[in-house]
Amino acid sequence: MSNVSVGAYPEMFKGYPDVVCVAELREMLGIGRQMAYSLVHDGEIKGIKIGREYKIAKLSIIEYVLQNVAGKQTADLRHALGI
C-alpha cells in the first residue's frame, strides 16, 4: 500500500461491498470495460483473478482514486508555476 491515507475516506463508495468485480469497478469509476480491465491488468488497481472473474478490494480502488487526484493536483500546480 502506498503512503496515501485511505482511512480518512470511510464514506467513499459506501454502497459497494469490500470486494467488487469488474462490473462494479466500472460503475464506481464511470469507465468502460476495456479501461477497467486495463487498470487491473496493468496493476494500477490491484485485483486477483479467481476462476474466470477478477476480485478487487474496494480499498485498492479508493487508493487509486486518491493517488490520481493527488497526482493531478501536483501536475496542475507545476503547470501553474511553469515548472
N, C-alpha and C positions, 0 to 999 in steps of 0.2 A: 504494500500500500504506500502511496506517496505521502508527501508532507501536507497535502490538502486536508483540512479538517472537515469531516463529514458529520461530526457529532452535533454541529450547530444547525443541521437541516433535517430534524425529525419529521417535519411536515411534508417534505418533498416526496412526491409520488405516493402519498399516503394511501390512496385507494388501490394500490397494487400489492401483491404478495412479496415476501422477501426474496423469492426466486421466481424469475419470469422466463418465458420463452421468447423467441424472436418476434412473434406477432405482437406480444405485449411491449417489447422493446420498441418496435415501430410506432405503436400508439404513444408511448411515453415521450419519444423524441420527435414525433411527427415526421418520420422519414420513410423512405421506400424500402422494399425488400432487399434490393441489391446493396444499398448503403448499409442496412442493418447487418447483413452477412459480412460485408467488407470490414466493418468496425470490429466484429467478433474475430474474423479470420486474421486480421492484421494485429490483433492483440490490443487495440485501443480501448476496447471494452472486454474485460476478462469474462470468459464463459467456458463451459465444458460441454463436450458432446456426450450425451447419454443415449445410447441406441441411435435413433435417427434424428434426434432433436437436441438443440443446444439449450442449456440451462444457464441463466445469467443472474448473478446476485444483484439485487436492487442497489446495494451499496456500490458495486462497480459502475453502475450507470450514474449514480449521484457523483461519484468521484470523477468520472469522465466529464460530466457537465460542469462541475466546479473548476476543473483544470482548464477547460476550454474557455470558460468565462474569464478566468484569471489571465490566461494567455492572450485573449483578445484585448483585455483592458491594458495589458503591458504593451502590446503592439500598437494600440491606439495612442497611448501616452508617448511612446517612442516616435511615432509619426508626427504627433503634435509638436514635439520638441525638436524634430528634424534630425534625430539621431538614428 
